Amino acid sequence: MPAGYVRALRDAAVAARDAGVEPGLVSPARIHGNPVLRAGSRNGVPLGKEPIQSGLLIPVATLEAVGGFWEELFIDLVDTEYYFRALNAGLPTVLAAAEFDHSLGTMVDAVVFGRTIPAGGNPLKVRIAATWRYYYIFRNRVLVSRRYAARNPGWVAAGIWTDLRHLLAVTLLAPGRPARLGSALRGIADGFRGRSGRRHTN
């Protein structure tokens, strides 16, 4: 974490309370050089959408009001599910004037029929996650969507579309297609079976 990072998040929480906004979560405004999606503002306090868990400040008051994480998800969408639980309890995510350097996924050369795809004189790159992560990404998308479909249908639909669009892109362009697709399909199947926790291997 950069110098002054924790103080910046604590200061953002104090400023939000002074403005009459009780922060559910406090997120840096930028992650790895990219801005966190904004959710407007309230009383001049900048609010954010779906923060990532890394570098996130969770006030004790939020833990007391909302409870702990949905641990059975194990990994992926744990932070998103908690964000919605806090938001539905009237506790928004406040953005702090800070940046956290956390990279998301790995960039690899796009390959079709054994050949890279040129883009501006360089090979086209696509971002992938580790193959085993696709199991949790899609299993937990099913589990979380089932829990929040009634109250947050727009978010559920957008999340499903985003994940499927990404899977289509990496299936078409990134090496390791069969293993990645198989991991995602097993995750979907286990999600509909209601399985959670660490992946069942038998």
C-alpha positions as CSV (number, residue, x, y, z in Angstrom):
1,M,0.0,0.0,0.0
2,P,1.3,3.5,-0.7
3,A,2.2,5.9,2.1
4,G,-0.9,7.5,3.6
5,Y,-3.3,4.9,2.1
6,V,-5.1,3.9,5.3
7,R,-5.3,7.4,6.5
8,A,-6.9,8.5,3.2
9,L,-9.6,5.9,3.6
10,R,-10.2,6.8,7.3
11,D,-10.4,10.4,6.4
12,A,-13.0,9.7,3.7
13,A,-15.1,7.8,6.2
14,V,-14.9,10.7,8.7
15,A,-15.8,13.2,6.0
16,A,-18.7,11.1,4.9
17,R,-20.1,10.9,8.4
18,D,-19.7,14.7,8.8
19,A,-21.8,15.1,5.7
20,G,-24.5,12.9,7.0
21,V,-23.6,9.7,5.0
22,E,-22.8,6.6,7.0
23,P,-20.3,4.6,4.9
24,G,-20.9,0.9,4.6
25,L,-17.5,0.4,2.9
26,V,-14.7,2.7,1.9
27,S,-12.9,2.0,-1.4
28,P,-10.0,3.7,-3.1
29,A,-11.2,5.7,-6.1
30,R,-8.6,4.0,-8.4
31,I,-7.4,0.4,-8.7
32,H,-4.3,-0.3,-10.7
33,G,-4.6,3.0,-12.6
34,N,-8.3,2.4,-13.4
35,P,-11.2,4.4,-11.8
36,V,-13.7,2.6,-9.7
37,L,-17.2,2.8,-11.2
38,R,-19.1,5.7,-9.7
39,A,-22.5,5.5,-8.2
40,G,-23.2,9.3,-8.1
41,S,-22.8,11.3,-4.9
42,R,-24.8,12.1,-1.7
43,N,-24.3,15.4,0.1
44,G,-21.2,15.9,-1.9
45,V,-19.7,12.6,-0.9
46,P,-18.6,10.5,-3.9
47,L,-20.1,7.0,-4.0
48,G,-18.8,3.9,-5.8
49,K,-20.1,0.6,-7.2
50,E,-18.9,-2.9,-6.4
51,P,-15.5,-2.4,-4.8
52,I,-12.9,-5.2,-4.8
53,Q,-12.0,-6.7,-1.5
54,S,-8.3,-5.9,-1.8
55,G,-7.6,-2.6,-0.1
56,L,-11.1,-2.2,1.2
57,L,-11.9,-0.6,4.5
58,I,-14.9,-2.0,6.3
59,P,-16.0,0.0,9.4
60,V,-16.8,-2.0,12.5
61,A,-20.3,-0.5,12.4
62,T,-20.9,-2.2,9.1
63,L,-19.8,-5.6,10.4
64,E,-22.1,-5.2,13.4
65,A,-25.0,-4.2,11.1
66,V,-24.5,-6.5,8.2
67,G,-22.5,-9.4,9.6
68,G,-19.5,-11.1,8.0
69,F,-18.7,-12.3,4.5
70,W,-20.6,-15.1,2.8
71,E,-17.6,-17.4,3.5
72,E,-19.0,-20.4,1.6
73,L,-18.4,-18.5,-1.7
74,F,-14.7,-19.2,-0.9
75,I,-13.4,-16.8,-3.6
76,D,-14.9,-14.5,-6.3
77,L,-18.0,-12.3,-5.8
78,V,-17.5,-12.4,-2.0
79,D,-16.9,-8.6,-2.1
80,T,-19.7,-7.9,-4.5
81,E,-22.2,-9.9,-2.4
82,Y,-21.1,-8.0,0.7
83,Y,-21.4,-4.7,-1.1
84,F,-25.1,-5.4,-2.0
85,R,-25.9,-6.6,1.5
86,A,-24.5,-3.3,2.9
87,L,-26.2,-1.2,0.2
88,N,-29.5,-2.9,0.9
89,A,-29.1,-2.0,4.5
90,G,-28.7,1.7,3.5
91,L,-24.9,1.7,3.8
92,P,-23.3,2.9,0.5
93,T,-19.7,2.5,-0.6
94,V,-17.7,5.8,-0.2
95,L,-14.8,6.5,-2.5
96,A,-11.5,7.8,-1.0
97,A,-8.9,9.9,-2.8
98,A,-6.5,7.0,-2.9
99,E,-5.2,4.3,-5.3
100,F,-4.5,0.6,-4.7
101,D,-2.2,-1.2,-7.0
102,H,-3.9,-4.6,-7.5
103,S,-3.7,-6.2,-10.9
104,L,-6.7,-8.2,-12.2
105,G,-5.9,-11.3,-14.2
106,T,-3.1,-11.9,-16.7
107,M,-2.7,-10.5,-20.2
108,V,-1.9,-13.1,-22.9
109,D,-1.6,-13.0,-26.7
110,A,-4.8,-13.7,-28.5
111,V,-4.4,-16.8,-30.7
112,V,-6.7,-18.1,-33.4
113,F,-5.9,-21.3,-35.4
114,G,-2.4,-21.2,-33.9
115,R,-1.6,-17.6,-35.0
116,T,-1.5,-14.4,-33.0
117,I,-3.7,-11.5,-34.1
118,P,-1.9,-8.2,-34.9
119,A,-3.1,-5.0,-33.4
120,G,-1.2,-1.8,-34.2
121,G,2.0,-3.6,-34.9
122,N,1.8,-5.7,-31.7
123,P,0.0,-8.9,-30.9
124,L,-3.6,-8.4,-29.6
125,K,-3.8,-9.1,-25.9
126,V,-6.7,-10.5,-23.9
127,R,-7.1,-10.6,-20.1
128,I,-7.7,-14.0,-18.5
129,A,-7.9,-15.4,-15.0
130,A,-6.4,-18.6,-13.8
131,T,-8.3,-21.6,-15.2
132,W,-9.4,-22.8,-11.8
133,R,-10.9,-19.4,-11.1
134,Y,-13.5,-19.8,-13.8
135,Y,-15.2,-22.5,-11.7
136,Y,-15.7,-20.1,-8.8
137,I,-16.6,-17.1,-11.1
138,F,-19.5,-19.0,-12.7
139,R,-20.6,-21.1,-9.7
140,N,-20.7,-18.0,-7.5
141,R,-22.4,-15.9,-10.2
142,V,-25.3,-18.5,-10.1
143,L,-25.4,-18.6,-6.3
144,V,-25.3,-14.8,-5.8
145,S,-27.8,-14.2,-8.7
146,R,-30.3,-16.6,-7.1
147,R,-30.1,-14.7,-3.9
148,Y,-30.4,-11.2,-5.4
149,A,-32.5,-11.7,-8.5
150,A,-35.7,-10.4,-6.9
151,R,-34.2,-7.3,-5.3
152,N,-31.5,-6.4,-7.8
153,P,-32.6,-7.9,-11.2
154,G,-30.7,-5.3,-13.3
155,W,-27.4,-6.0,-11.6
156,V,-28.0,-9.8,-11.9
157,A,-28.7,-9.5,-15.6
158,A,-25.7,-7.3,-16.2
159,G,-23.4,-9.5,-14.2
160,I,-24.4,-12.7,-16.1
161,W,-24.0,-10.9,-19.4
162,T,-20.6,-9.6,-18.5
163,D,-19.3,-13.0,-17.4
164,L,-20.7,-14.8,-20.5
165,R,-19.3,-12.1,-22.8
166,H,-15.9,-12.5,-21.2
167,L,-16.1,-16.3,-21.4
168,L,-17.0,-16.1,-25.1
169,A,-14.1,-13.7,-25.8
170,V,-11.4,-15.9,-24.0
171,T,-12.9,-19.1,-25.5
172,L,-12.5,-17.6,-29.0
173,L,-9.1,-15.9,-28.5
174,A,-7.1,-17.2,-25.5
175,P,-5.1,-20.5,-25.3
176,G,-6.3,-23.1,-22.8
177,R,-9.9,-23.1,-24.1
178,P,-11.1,-26.6,-23.2
179,A,-9.9,-26.5,-19.6
180,R,-11.2,-23.0,-19.1
181,L,-14.6,-23.8,-20.6
182,G,-14.8,-27.0,-18.6
183,S,-14.1,-25.2,-15.4
184,A,-16.8,-22.7,-16.1
185,L,-19.4,-25.3,-17.0
186,R,-18.7,-27.3,-13.8
187,G,-19.1,-24.1,-11.9
188,I,-22.5,-23.4,-13.5
189,A,-23.6,-27.0,-12.8
190,D,-22.6,-26.8,-9.1
191,G,-24.2,-23.4,-8.7
192,F,-27.5,-24.8,-9.8
193,R,-27.0,-27.7,-7.4
194,G,-26.5,-25.2,-4.6
195,R,-22.9,-26.3,-3.9
196,S,-20.6,-23.8,-2.2
197,G,-17.3,-23.8,-0.3
198,R,-14.1,-25.1,-1.7
199,R,-14.6,-26.9,-5.0
200,H,-15.8,-30.5,-4.9
201,T,-13.4,-32.7,-6.9
202,N,-15.3,-36.0,-6.8
